Amino acid sequence: MFDLTDVNYLRRVAVGSTNPEKLNSEEDTKAALAFLNKCLNEPPRGRIVGIEKNFAILNIGEHQVVLQAMIYHVGFPRRPGWMPPEER
């Protein structure tokens, strides 16, 4: 049984494009998915406590750009030692 009171560290993992000025490549998406899987499978194992679903259609000049992203909020009982510091 998972209880939210056990969550002492929360990490936000974005999979997909969230910035129209810097579109993610397929390699970036694969790296984000690999990091999410590492968060969910390596000790201390994280749990998904929330999901944001983002979708936007932008007109840049004559082109339409579709931005899609799933942002996972992964909770941990403590900050994993293998986890790099968050980028601001």
PyMOL Python script that loads the backbone (N, CA, C, O; Angstrom):
from pymol import cmd

cmd.read_pdbstr("""\
ATOM      1  N   MET A   1       0.843  -1.180   0.000  1.00  0.00           N
ATOM      2  CA  MET A   1       0.000   0.000   0.000  1.00  0.00           C
ATOM      3  C   MET A   1       0.888   1.244   0.000  1.00  0.00           C
ATOM      4  O   MET A   1       1.840   1.337   0.774  1.00  0.00           O
ATOM      5  N   PHE A   2       0.570   2.185  -0.865  1.00  0.00           N
ATOM      6  CA  PHE A   2       1.340   3.420  -0.995  1.00  0.00           C
ATOM      7  C   PHE A   2       0.574   4.552  -0.332  1.00  0.00           C
ATOM      8  O   PHE A   2      -0.625   4.720  -0.553  1.00  0.00           O
ATOM      9  N   ASP A   3       1.275   5.323   0.477  1.00  0.00           N
ATOM     10  CA  ASP A   3       0.671   6.441   1.188  1.00  0.00           C
ATOM     11  C   ASP A   3       1.429   7.714   0.827  1.00  0.00           C
ATOM     12  O   ASP A   3       2.660   7.719   0.827  1.00  0.00           O
ATOM     13  N   LEU A   4       0.717   8.781   0.523  1.00  0.00           N
ATOM     14  CA  LEU A   4       1.376  10.040   0.145  1.00  0.00           C
ATOM     15  C   LEU A   4       2.190  10.643   1.276  1.00  0.00           C
ATOM     16  O   LEU A   4       3.068  11.467   1.021  1.00  0.00           O
ATOM     17  N   THR A   5       1.930  10.260   2.510  1.00  0.00           N
ATOM     18  CA  THR A   5       2.726  10.794   3.613  1.00  0.00           C
ATOM     19  C   THR A   5       4.145  10.227   3.590  1.00  0.00           C
ATOM     20  O   THR A   5       5.027  10.753   4.269  1.00  0.00           O
ATOM     21  N   ASP A   6       4.379   9.152   2.813  1.00  0.00           N
ATOM     22  CA  ASP A   6       5.715   8.583   2.669  1.00  0.00           C
ATOM     23  C   ASP A   6       6.572   9.357   1.673  1.00  0.00           C
ATOM     24  O   ASP A   6       7.780   9.133   1.603  1.00  0.00           O
ATOM     25  N   VAL A   7       5.972  10.265   0.901  1.00  0.00           N
ATOM     26  CA  VAL A   7       6.705  11.015  -0.123  1.00  0.00           C
ATOM     27  C   VAL A   7       7.419  12.205   0.523  1.00  0.00           C
ATOM     28  O   VAL A   7       6.793  13.115   1.066  1.00  0.00           O
ATOM     29  N   ASN A   8       8.758  12.163   0.444  1.00  0.00           N
ATOM     30  CA  ASN A   8       9.568  13.267   0.955  1.00  0.00           C
ATOM     31  C   ASN A   8      10.313  14.001  -0.157  1.00  0.00           C
ATOM     32  O   ASN A   8      10.852  15.085   0.065  1.00  0.00           O
ATOM     33  N   TYR A   9      10.342  13.416  -1.346  1.00  0.00           N
ATOM     34  CA  TYR A   9      11.022  14.028  -2.484  1.00  0.00           C
ATOM     35  C   TYR A   9      10.162  13.801  -3.718  1.00  0.00           C
ATOM     36  O   TYR A   9       9.688  12.689  -3.950  1.00  0.00           O
ATOM     37  N   LEU A  10       9.961  14.840  -4.502  1.00  0.00           N
ATOM     38  CA  LEU A  10       9.127  14.772  -5.705  1.00  0.00           C
ATOM     39  C   LEU A  10       9.947  15.244  -6.893  1.00  0.00           C
ATOM     40  O   LEU A  10      10.598  16.287  -6.836  1.00  0.00           O
ATOM     41  N   ARG A  11       9.911  14.468  -7.972  1.00  0.00           N
ATOM     42  CA  ARG A  11      10.648  14.823  -9.188  1.00  0.00           C
ATOM     43  C   ARG A  11       9.673  14.928 -10.344  1.00  0.00           C
ATOM     44  O   ARG A  11       8.801  14.074 -10.509  1.00  0.00           O
ATOM     45  N   ARG A  12       9.819  15.963 -11.138  1.00  0.00           N
ATOM     46  CA  ARG A  12       8.978  16.199 -12.310  1.00  0.00           C
ATOM     47  C   ARG A  12       9.750  15.737 -13.536  1.00  0.00           C
ATOM     48  O   ARG A  12      10.837  16.244 -13.814  1.00  0.00           O
ATOM     49  N   VAL A  13       9.190  14.769 -14.280  1.00  0.00           N
ATOM     50  CA  VAL A  13       9.844  14.208 -15.458  1.00  0.00           C
ATOM     51  C   VAL A  13       8.964  14.500 -16.672  1.00  0.00           C
ATOM     52  O   VAL A  13       7.848  13.990 -16.771  1.00  0.00           O
ATOM     53  N   ALA A  14       9.470  15.326 -17.601  1.00  0.00           N
ATOM     54  CA  ALA A  14       8.717  15.699 -18.798  1.00  0.00           C
ATOM     55  C   ALA A  14       9.134  14.806 -19.962  1.00  0.00           C
ATOM     56  O   ALA A  14      10.319  14.681 -20.271  1.00  0.00           O
ATOM     57  N   VAL A  15       8.144  14.187 -20.602  1.00  0.00           N
ATOM     58  CA  VAL A  15       8.373  13.354 -21.779  1.00  0.00           C
ATOM     59  C   VAL A  15       7.619  14.007 -22.930  1.00  0.00           C
ATOM     60  O   VAL A  15       6.388  13.997 -22.964  1.00  0.00           O
ATOM     61  N   GLY A  16       8.365  14.572 -23.869  1.00  0.00           N
ATOM     62  CA  GLY A  16       7.749  15.250 -25.004  1.00  0.00           C
ATOM     63  C   GLY A  16       8.231  16.687 -25.107  1.00  0.00           C
ATOM     64  O   GLY A  16       9.118  17.108 -24.366  1.00  0.00           O
ATOM     65  N   SER A  17       7.647  17.428 -26.022  1.00  0.00           N
ATOM     66  CA  SER A  17       8.051  18.810 -26.275  1.00  0.00           C
ATOM     67  C   SER A  17       7.239  19.768 -25.421  1.00  0.00           C
ATOM     68  O   SER A  17       6.008  19.757 -25.454  1.00  0.00           O
ATOM     69  N   THR A  18       7.929  20.588 -24.663  1.00  0.00           N
ATOM     70  CA  THR A  18       7.266  21.590 -23.829  1.00  0.00           C
ATOM     71  C   THR A  18       7.681  23.014 -24.199  1.00  0.00           C
ATOM     72  O   THR A  18       7.060  23.975 -23.745  1.00  0.00           O
ATOM     73  N   ASN A  19       8.727  23.159 -25.022  1.00  0.00           N
ATOM     74  CA  ASN A  19       9.240  24.469 -25.388  1.00  0.00           C
ATOM     75  C   ASN A  19       9.205  24.615 -26.909  1.00  0.00           C
ATOM     76  O   ASN A  19       9.872  23.854 -27.610  1.00  0.00           O
ATOM     77  N   PRO A  20       8.432  25.585 -27.438  1.00  0.00           N
ATOM     78  CA  PRO A  20       8.341  25.723 -28.898  1.00  0.00           C
ATOM     79  C   PRO A  20       9.644  26.181 -29.541  1.00  0.00           C
ATOM     80  O   PRO A  20       9.830  25.982 -30.742  1.00  0.00           O
ATOM     81  N   GLU A  21      10.549  26.786 -28.780  1.00  0.00           N
ATOM     82  CA  GLU A  21      11.814  27.244 -29.344  1.00  0.00           C
ATOM     83  C   GLU A  21      12.844  26.126 -29.436  1.00  0.00           C
ATOM     84  O   GLU A  21      13.809  26.221 -30.195  1.00  0.00           O
ATOM     85  N   LYS A  22      12.632  25.053 -28.649  1.00  0.00           N
ATOM     86  CA  LYS A  22      13.565  23.923 -28.667  1.00  0.00           C
ATOM     87  C   LYS A  22      12.753  22.635 -28.701  1.00  0.00           C
ATOM     88  O   LYS A  22      12.387  22.094 -27.657  1.00  0.00           O
ATOM     89  N   LEU A  23      12.473  22.149 -29.905  1.00  0.00           N
ATOM     90  CA  LEU A  23      11.692  20.934 -30.049  1.00  0.00           C
ATOM     91  C   LEU A  23      12.557  19.715 -29.737  1.00  0.00           C
ATOM     92  O   LEU A  23      13.730  19.660 -30.107  1.00  0.00           O
ATOM     93  N   ASN A  24      11.961  18.745 -29.053  1.00  0.00           N
ATOM     94  CA  ASN A  24      12.692  17.544 -28.668  1.00  0.00           C
ATOM     95  C   ASN A  24      12.837  16.594 -29.842  1.00  0.00           C
ATOM     96  O   ASN A  24      11.921  16.430 -30.647  1.00  0.00           O
ATOM     97  N   SER A  25      14.001  15.974 -29.924  1.00  0.00           N
ATOM     98  CA  SER A  25      14.224  14.945 -30.933  1.00  0.00           C
ATOM     99  C   SER A  25      13.758  13.604 -30.370  1.00  0.00           C
ATOM    100  O   SER A  25      13.389  13.504 -29.199  1.00  0.00           O
ATOM    101  N   GLU A  26      13.779  12.592 -31.204  1.00  0.00           N
ATOM    102  CA  GLU A  26      13.383  11.258 -30.759  1.00  0.00           C
ATOM    103  C   GLU A  26      14.350  10.738 -29.693  1.00  0.00           C
ATOM    104  O   GLU A  26      13.937  10.020 -28.783  1.00  0.00           O
ATOM    105  N   GLU A  27      15.630  11.093 -29.799  1.00  0.00           N
ATOM    106  CA  GLU A  27      16.621  10.671 -28.810  1.00  0.00           C
ATOM    107  C   GLU A  27      16.335  11.301 -27.449  1.00  0.00           C
ATOM    108  O   GLU A  27      16.495  10.654 -26.414  1.00  0.00           O
ATOM    109  N   ASP A  28      15.907  12.581 -27.455  1.00  0.00           N
ATOM    110  CA  ASP A  28      15.564  13.251 -26.196  1.00  0.00           C
ATOM    111  C   ASP A  28      14.376  12.565 -25.530  1.00  0.00           C
ATOM    112  O   ASP A  28      14.362  12.378 -24.313  1.00  0.00           O
ATOM    113  N   THR A  29      13.387  12.193 -26.326  1.00  0.00           N
ATOM    114  CA  THR A  29      12.206  11.514 -25.790  1.00  0.00           C
ATOM    115  C   THR A  29      12.579  10.150 -25.232  1.00  0.00           C
ATOM    116  O   THR A  29      12.104   9.765 -24.163  1.00  0.00           O
ATOM    117  N   LYS A  30      13.426   9.415 -25.948  1.00  0.00           N
ATOM    118  CA  LYS A  30      13.870   8.106 -25.452  1.00  0.00           C
ATOM    119  C   LYS A  30      14.666   8.245 -24.161  1.00  0.00           C
ATOM    120  O   LYS A  30      14.530   7.422 -23.257  1.00  0.00           O
ATOM    121  N   ALA A  31      15.496   9.281 -24.070  1.00  0.00           N
ATOM    122  CA  ALA A  31      16.271   9.504 -22.846  1.00  0.00           C
ATOM    123  C   ALA A  31      15.353   9.833 -21.667  1.00  0.00           C
ATOM    124  O   ALA A  31      15.582   9.366 -20.551  1.00  0.00           O
ATOM    125  N   ALA A  32      14.314  10.638 -21.914  1.00  0.00           N
ATOM    126  CA  ALA A  32      13.365  10.976 -20.852  1.00  0.00           C
ATOM    127  C   ALA A  32      12.596   9.736 -20.397  1.00  0.00           C
ATOM    128  O   ALA A  32      12.358   9.564 -19.202  1.00  0.00           O
ATOM    129  N   LEU A  33      12.207   8.872 -21.333  1.00  0.00           N
ATOM    130  CA  LEU A  33      11.518   7.633 -20.975  1.00  0.00           C
ATOM    131  C   LEU A  33      12.435   6.694 -20.196  1.00  0.00           C
ATOM    132  O   LEU A  33      11.997   6.038 -19.252  1.00  0.00           O
ATOM    133  N   ALA A  34      13.705   6.629 -20.589  1.00  0.00           N
ATOM    134  CA  ALA A  34      14.661   5.787 -19.862  1.00  0.00           C
ATOM    135  C   ALA A  34      14.847   6.302 -18.437  1.00  0.00           C
ATOM    136  O   ALA A  34      14.946   5.510 -17.499  1.00  0.00           O
ATOM    137  N   PHE A  35      14.895   7.632 -18.267  1.00  0.00           N
ATOM    138  CA  PHE A  35      15.030   8.207 -16.929  1.00  0.00           C
ATOM    139  C   PHE A  35      13.782   7.921 -16.090  1.00  0.00           C
ATOM    140  O   PHE A  35      13.890   7.608 -14.905  1.00  0.00           O
ATOM    141  N   LEU A  36      12.599   8.026 -16.703  1.00  0.00           N
ATOM    142  CA  LEU A  36      11.359   7.719 -15.993  1.00  0.00           C
ATOM    143  C   LEU A  36      11.349   6.260 -15.548  1.00  0.00           C
ATOM    144  O   LEU A  36      10.984   5.964 -14.410  1.00  0.00           O
ATOM    145  N   ASN A  37      11.744   5.352 -16.427  1.00  0.00           N
ATOM    146  CA  ASN A  37      11.800   3.934 -16.067  1.00  0.00           C
ATOM    147  C   ASN A  37      12.804   3.687 -14.952  1.00  0.00           C
ATOM    148  O   ASN A  37      12.564   2.856 -14.075  1.00  0.00           O
ATOM    149  N   LYS A  38      13.922   4.396 -14.974  1.00  0.00           N
ATOM    150  CA  LYS A  38      14.912   4.255 -13.906  1.00  0.00           C
ATOM    151  C   LYS A  38      14.319   4.733 -12.578  1.00  0.00           C
ATOM    152  O   LYS A  38      14.544   4.119 -11.535  1.00  0.00           O
ATOM    153  N   CYS A  39      13.567   5.823 -12.624  1.00  0.00           N
ATOM    154  CA  CYS A  39      12.925   6.339 -11.403  1.00  0.00           C
ATOM    155  C   CYS A  39      11.936   5.326 -10.825  1.00  0.00           C
ATOM    156  O   CYS A  39      11.797   5.218  -9.607  1.00  0.00           O
ATOM    157  N   LEU A  40      11.255   4.591 -11.691  1.00  0.00           N
ATOM    158  CA  LEU A  40      10.219   3.675 -11.231  1.00  0.00           C
ATOM    159  C   LEU A  40      10.749   2.288 -10.873  1.00  0.00           C
ATOM    160  O   LEU A  40      10.056   1.524 -10.201  1.00  0.00           O
ATOM    161  N   ASN A  41      11.973   1.946 -11.313  1.00  0.00           N
ATOM    162  CA  ASN A  41      12.459   0.590 -11.117  1.00  0.00           C
ATOM    163  C   ASN A  41      13.670   0.446 -10.207  1.00  0.00           C
ATOM    164  O   ASN A  41      13.872  -0.626  -9.637  1.00  0.00           O
ATOM    165  N   GLU A  42      14.485   1.490 -10.050  1.00  0.00           N
ATOM    166  CA  GLU A  42      15.690   1.361  -9.232  1.00  0.00           C
ATOM    167  C   GLU A  42      15.437   1.873  -7.827  1.00  0.00           C
ATOM    168  O   GLU A  42      14.655   2.803  -7.629  1.00  0.00           O
ATOM    169  N   PRO A  43      16.102   1.263  -6.848  1.00  0.00           N
ATOM    170  CA  PRO A  43      15.864   1.678  -5.459  1.00  0.00           C
ATOM    171  C   PRO A  43      16.455   3.056  -5.188  1.00  0.00           C
ATOM    172  O   PRO A  43      17.516   3.371  -5.725  1.00  0.00           O
ATOM    173  N   PRO A  44      15.822   3.873  -4.391  1.00  0.00           N
ATOM    174  CA  PRO A  44      14.491   3.678  -3.838  1.00  0.00           C
ATOM    175  C   PRO A  44      13.451   3.902  -4.934  1.00  0.00           C
ATOM    176  O   PRO A  44      13.473   4.925  -5.618  1.00  0.00           O
ATOM    177  N   ARG A  45      12.551   2.954  -5.097  1.00  0.00           N
ATOM    178  CA  ARG A  45      11.576   3.007  -6.181  1.00  0.00           C
ATOM    179  C   ARG A  45      10.592   4.151  -5.982  1.00  0.00           C
ATOM    180  O   ARG A  45      10.035   4.342  -4.901  1.00  0.00           O
ATOM    181  N   GLY A  46      10.399   4.903  -7.058  1.00  0.00           N
ATOM    182  CA  GLY A  46       9.442   5.992  -7.026  1.00  0.00           C
ATOM    183  C   GLY A  46       8.059   5.527  -7.454  1.00  0.00           C
ATOM    184  O   GLY A  46       7.896   4.458  -8.043  1.00  0.00           O
ATOM    185  N   ARG A  47       7.089   6.339  -7.150  1.00  0.00           N
ATOM    186  CA  ARG A  47       5.695   6.082  -7.547  1.00  0.00           C
ATOM    187  C   ARG A  47       5.162   7.319  -8.245  1.00  0.00           C
ATOM    188  O   ARG A  47       5.478   8.445  -7.860  1.00  0.00           O
ATOM    189  N   ILE A  48       4.352   7.106  -9.271  1.00  0.00           N
ATOM    190  CA  ILE A  48       3.733   8.236  -9.963  1.00  0.00           C
ATOM    191  C   ILE A  48       2.593   8.749  -9.092  1.00  0.00           C
ATOM    192  O   ILE A  48       1.661   8.011  -8.772  1.00  0.00           O
ATOM    193  N   VAL A  49       2.679  10.019  -8.714  1.00  0.00           N
ATOM    194  CA  VAL A  49       1.638  10.612  -7.874  1.00  0.00           C
ATOM    195  C   VAL A  49       0.767  11.597  -8.654  1.00  0.00           C
ATOM    196  O   VAL A  49      -0.274  12.031  -8.160  1.00  0.00           O
ATOM    197  N   GLY A  50       1.190  11.950  -9.871  1.00  0.00           N
ATOM    198  CA  GLY A  50       0.384  12.848 -10.688  1.00  0.00           C
ATOM    199  C   GLY A  50       0.881  12.881 -12.118  1.00  0.00           C
ATOM    200  O   GLY A  50       2.054  12.623 -12.386  1.00  0.00           O
ATOM    201  N   ILE A  51      -0.021  13.201 -13.038  1.00  0.00           N
ATOM    202  CA  ILE A  51       0.322  13.288 -14.459  1.00  0.00           C
ATOM    203  C   ILE A  51      -0.307  14.548 -15.039  1.00  0.00           C
ATOM    204  O   ILE A  51      -1.491  14.816 -14.835  1.00  0.00           O
ATOM    205  N   GLU A  52       0.505  15.322 -15.768  1.00  0.00           N
ATOM    206  CA  GLU A  52       0.001  16.466 -16.530  1.00  0.00           C
ATOM    207  C   GLU A  52       0.028  16.072 -18.006  1.00  0.00           C
ATOM    208  O   GLU A  52       1.007  15.495 -18.479  1.00  0.00           O
ATOM    209  N   LYS A  53      -1.032  16.380 -18.724  1.00  0.00           N
ATOM    210  CA  LYS A  53      -1.086  16.124 -20.161  1.00  0.00           C
ATOM    211  C   LYS A  53      -1.185  17.465 -20.871  1.00  0.00           C
ATOM    212  O   LYS A  53      -2.158  18.199 -20.701  1.00  0.00           O
ATOM    213  N   ASN A  54      -0.163  17.781 -21.674  1.00  0.00           N
ATOM    214  CA  ASN A  54      -0.115  19.063 -22.375  1.00  0.00           C
ATOM    215  C   ASN A  54      -0.214  18.844 -23.875  1.00  0.00           C
ATOM    216  O   ASN A  54       0.392  17.927 -24.428  1.00  0.00           O
ATOM    217  N   PHE A  55      -0.992  19.706 -24.523  1.00  0.00           N
ATOM    218  CA  PHE A  55      -1.165  19.645 -25.969  1.00  0.00           C
ATOM    219  C   PHE A  55      -1.374  21.067 -26.456  1.00  0.00           C
ATOM    220  O   PHE A  55      -2.233  21.786 -25.943  1.00  0.00           O
ATOM    221  N   ALA A  56      -0.587  21.474 -27.448  1.00  0.00           N
ATOM    222  CA  ALA A  56      -0.732  22.824 -27.989  1.00  0.00           C
ATOM    223  C   ALA A  56      -0.418  22.813 -29.475  1.00  0.00           C
ATOM    224  O   ALA A  56       0.478  22.099 -29.927  1.00  0.00           O
ATOM    225  N   ILE A  57      -1.167  23.616 -30.236  1.00  0.00           N
ATOM    226  CA  ILE A  57      -0.903  23.807 -31.658  1.00  0.00           C
ATOM    227  C   ILE A  57      -0.483  25.257 -31.839  1.00  0.00           C
ATOM    228  O   ILE A  57      -1.229  26.180 -31.511  1.00  0.00           O
ATOM    229  N   LEU A  58       0.714  25.442 -32.364  1.00  0.00           N
ATOM    230  CA  LEU A  58       1.264  26.783 -32.546  1.00  0.00           C
ATOM    231  C   LEU A  58       1.444  27.072 -34.020  1.00  0.00           C
ATOM    232  O   LEU A  58       1.804  26.185 -34.794  1.00  0.00           O
ATOM    233  N   ASN A  59       1.198  28.302 -34.406  1.00  0.00           N
ATOM    234  CA  ASN A  59       1.475  28.747 -35.768  1.00  0.00           C
ATOM    235  C   ASN A  59       2.760  29.555 -35.745  1.00  0.00           C
ATOM    236  O   ASN A  59       2.818  30.633 -35.152  1.00  0.00           O
ATOM    237  N   ILE A  60       3.786  29.028 -36.391  1.00  0.00           N
ATOM    238  CA  ILE A  60       5.067  29.720 -36.492  1.00  0.00           C
ATOM    239  C   ILE A  60       5.285  30.025 -37.968  1.00  0.00           C
ATOM    240  O   ILE A  60       5.637  29.151 -38.760  1.00  0.00           O
ATOM    241  N   GLY A  61       5.067  31.276 -38.310  1.00  0.00           N
ATOM    242  CA  GLY A  61       5.130  31.650 -39.714  1.00  0.00           C
ATOM    243  C   GLY A  61       4.005  30.972 -40.477  1.00  0.00           C
ATOM    244  O   GLY A  61       2.830  31.136 -40.146  1.00  0.00           O
ATOM    245  N   GLU A  62       4.367  30.213 -41.494  1.00  0.00           N
ATOM    246  CA  GLU A  62       3.378  29.485 -42.289  1.00  0.00           C
ATOM    247  C   GLU A  62       3.206  28.054 -41.812  1.00  0.00           C
ATOM    248  O   GLU A  62       2.413  27.305 -42.381  1.00  0.00           O
ATOM    249  N   HIS A  63       3.926  27.668 -40.791  1.00  0.00           N
ATOM    250  CA  HIS A  63       3.924  26.282 -40.341  1.00  0.00           C
ATOM    251  C   HIS A  63       3.129  26.121 -39.056  1.00  0.00           C
ATOM    252  O   HIS A  63       3.094  27.015 -38.210  1.00  0.00           O
ATOM    253  N   GLN A  64       2.495  24.969 -38.928  1.00  0.00           N
ATOM    254  CA  GLN A  64       1.837  24.605 -37.677  1.00  0.00           C
ATOM    255  C   GLN A  64       2.729  23.610 -36.947  1.00  0.00           C
ATOM    256  O   GLN A  64       3.214  22.643 -37.535  1.00  0.00           O
ATOM    257  N   VAL A  65       2.938  23.861 -35.660  1.00  0.00           N
ATOM    258  CA  VAL A  65       3.755  22.984 -34.832  1.00  0.00           C
ATOM    259  C   VAL A  65       2.880  22.453 -33.716  1.00  0.00           C
ATOM    260  O   VAL A  65       2.183  23.213 -33.044  1.00  0.00           O
ATOM    261  N   VAL A  66       2.920  21.141 -33.521  1.00  0.00           N
ATOM    262  CA  VAL A  66       2.148  20.506 -32.461  1.00  0.00           C
ATOM    263  C   VAL A  66       3.105  20.138 -31.331  1.00  0.00           C
ATOM    264  O   VAL A  66       4.082  19.417 -31.533  1.00  0.00           O
ATOM    265  N   LEU A  67       2.806  20.644 -30.145  1.00  0.00           N
ATOM    266  CA  LEU A  67       3.584  20.300 -28.960  1.00  0.00           C
ATOM    267  C   LEU A  67       2.760  19.353 -28.102  1.00  0.00           C
ATOM    268  O   LEU A  67       1.625  19.659 -27.734  1.00  0.00           O
ATOM    269  N   GLN A  68       3.336  18.209 -27.789  1.00  0.00           N
ATOM    270  CA  GLN A  68       2.668  17.247 -26.923  1.00  0.00           C
ATOM    271  C   GLN A  68       3.650  16.840 -25.835  1.00  0.00           C
ATOM    272  O   GLN A  68       4.834  16.636 -26.101  1.00  0.00           O
ATOM    273  N   ALA A  69       3.159  16.726 -24.625  1.00  0.00           N
ATOM    274  CA  ALA A  69       4.019  16.299 -23.531  1.00  0.00           C
ATOM    275  C   ALA A  69       3.186  15.650 -22.440  1.00  0.00           C
ATOM    276  O   ALA A  69       2.048  16.039 -22.177  1.00  0.00           O
ATOM    277  N   MET A  70       3.787  14.655 -21.818  1.00  0.00           N
ATOM    278  CA  MET A  70       3.245  14.048 -20.606  1.00  0.00           C
ATOM    279  C   MET A  70       4.264  14.360 -19.524  1.00  0.00           C
ATOM    280  O   MET A  70       5.451  14.074 -19.681  1.00  0.00           O
ATOM    281  N   ILE A  71       3.812  14.933 -18.446  1.00  0.00           N
ATOM    282  CA  ILE A  71       4.710  15.285 -17.347  1.00  0.00           C
ATOM    283  C   ILE A  71       4.310  14.456 -16.143  1.00  0.00           C
ATOM    284  O   ILE A  71       3.194  14.560 -15.635  1.00  0.00           O
ATOM    285  N   TYR A  72       5.240  13.634 -15.700  1.00  0.00           N
ATOM    286  CA  TYR A  72       4.994  12.721 -14.594  1.00  0.00           C
ATOM    287  C   TYR A  72       5.605  13.290 -13.321  1.00  0.00           C
ATOM    288  O   TYR A  72       6.742  13.760 -13.323  1.00  0.00           O
ATOM    289  N   HIS A  73       4.847  13.242 -12.244  1.00  0.00           N
ATOM    290  CA  HIS A  73       5.340  13.636 -10.926  1.00  0.00           C
ATOM    291  C   HIS A  73       5.606  12.341 -10.172  1.00  0.00           C
ATOM    292  O   HIS A  73       4.681  11.602  -9.832  1.00  0.00           O
ATOM    293  N   VAL A  74       6.891  12.076  -9.915  1.00  0.00           N
ATOM    294  CA  VAL A  74       7.307  10.823  -9.295  1.00  0.00           C
ATOM    295  C   VAL A  74       7.730  11.122  -7.861  1.00  0.00           C
ATOM    296  O   VAL A  74       8.610  11.947  -7.615  1.00  0.00           O
ATOM    297  N   GLY A  75       7.084  10.432  -6.919  1.00  0.00           N
ATOM    298  CA  GLY A  75       7.374  10.638  -5.509  1.00  0.00           C
ATOM    299  C   GLY A  75       8.290   9.554  -4.965  1.00  0.00           C
ATOM    300  O   GLY A  75       8.160   8.384  -5.323  1.00  0.00           O
ATOM    301  N   PHE A  76       9.215   9.946  -4.102  1.00  0.00           N
ATOM    302  CA  PHE A  76      10.174   9.036  -3.481  1.00  0.00           C
ATOM    303  C   PHE A  76      10.133   9.219  -1.967  1.00  0.00           C
ATOM    304  O   PHE A  76       9.805  10.301  -1.481  1.00  0.00           O
ATOM    305  N   PRO A  77      10.464   8.167  -1.222  1.00  0.00           N
ATOM    306  CA  PRO A  77      10.565   8.330   0.233  1.00  0.00           C
ATOM    307  C   PRO A  77      11.760   9.206   0.619  1.00  0.00           C
ATOM    308  O   PRO A  77      11.736   9.877   1.651  1.00  0.00           O
ATOM    309  N   ARG A  78      12.808   9.196  -0.220  1.00  0.00           N
ATOM    310  CA  ARG A  78      13.967  10.069  -0.036  1.00  0.00           C
ATOM    311  C   ARG A  78      14.590  10.314  -1.404  1.00  0.00           C
ATOM    312  O   ARG A  78      14.294   9.597  -2.359  1.00  0.00           O
ATOM    313  N   ARG A  79      15.455  11.330  -1.503  1.00  0.00           N
ATOM    314  CA  ARG A  79      16.090  11.632  -2.790  1.00  0.00           C
ATOM    315  C   ARG A  79      17.096  10.530  -3.107  1.00  0.00           C
ATOM    316  O   ARG A  79      17.988  10.264  -2.301  1.00  0.00           O
ATOM    317  N   PRO A  80      16.970   9.883  -4.271  1.00  0.00           N
ATOM    318  CA  PRO A  80      17.915   8.836  -4.657  1.00  0.00           C
ATOM    319  C   PRO A  80      19.318   9.402  -4.849  1.00  0.00           C
ATOM    320  O   PRO A  80      19.481  10.510  -5.360  1.00  0.00           O
ATOM    321  N   GLY A  81      20.324   8.643  -4.440  1.00  0.00           N
ATOM    322  CA  GLY A  81      21.707   9.085  -4.598  1.00  0.00           C
ATOM    323  C   GLY A  81      22.159   9.134  -6.039  1.00  0.00           C
ATOM    324  O   GLY A  81      23.059   9.901  -6.382  1.00  0.00           O
ATOM    325  N   TRP A  82      21.541   8.318  -6.900  1.00  0.00           N
ATOM    326  CA  TRP A  82      21.928   8.278  -8.304  1.00  0.00           C
ATOM    327  C   TRP A  82      21.295   9.393  -9.119  1.00  0.00           C
ATOM    328  O   TRP A  82      21.661   9.586 -10.278  1.00  0.00           O
ATOM    329  N   MET A  83      20.354  10.131  -8.540  1.00  0.00           N
ATOM    330  CA  MET A  83      19.614  11.141  -9.296  1.00  0.00           C
ATOM    331  C   MET A  83      20.416  12.439  -9.417  1.00  0.00           C
ATOM    332  O   MET A  83      20.896  12.967  -8.414  1.00  0.00           O
ATOM    333  N   PRO A  84      20.563  12.957 -10.651  1.00  0.00           N
ATOM    334  CA  PRO A  84      21.254  14.242 -10.805  1.00  0.00           C
ATOM    335  C   PRO A  84      20.408  15.385 -10.258  1.00  0.00           C
ATOM    336  O   PRO A  84      19.186  15.256 -10.176  1.00  0.00           O
ATOM    337  N   PRO A  85      21.031  16.501  -9.882  1.00  0.00           N
ATOM    338  CA  PRO A  85      20.246  17.642  -9.395  1.00  0.00           C
ATOM    339  C   PRO A  85      19.341  18.176 -10.496  1.00  0.00           C
ATOM    340  O   PRO A  85      19.646  18.064 -11.684  1.00  0.00           O
ATOM    341  N   GLU A  86      18.215  18.763 -10.076  1.00  0.00           N
ATOM    342  CA  GLU A  86      17.250  19.298 -11.046  1.00  0.00           C
ATOM    343  C   GLU A  86      17.800  20.540 -11.713  1.00  0.00           C
ATOM    344  O   GLU A  86      18.499  21.347 -11.100  1.00  0.00           O
ATOM    345  N   GLU A  87      17.461  20.675 -13.010  1.00  0.00           N
ATOM    346  CA  GLU A  87      17.839  21.869 -13.763  1.00  0.00           C
ATOM    347  C   GLU A  87      16.778  22.927 -13.537  1.00  0.00           C
ATOM    348  O   GLU A  87      15.586  22.621 -13.527  1.00  0.00           O
ATOM    349  N   ARG A  88      17.186  24.125 -13.362  1.00  0.00           N
ATOM    350  CA  ARG A  88      16.232  25.223 -13.113  1.00  0.00           C
ATOM    351  C   ARG A  88      15.947  25.955 -14.382  1.00  0.00           C
ATOM    352  O   ARG A  88      15.170  26.911 -14.382  1.00  0.00           O
TER     353      ARG A  88
END
""", "prot")
cmd.dss("prot")
cmd.show_as("cartoon", "prot")
cmd.util.cbc("prot")
cmd.orient("prot")
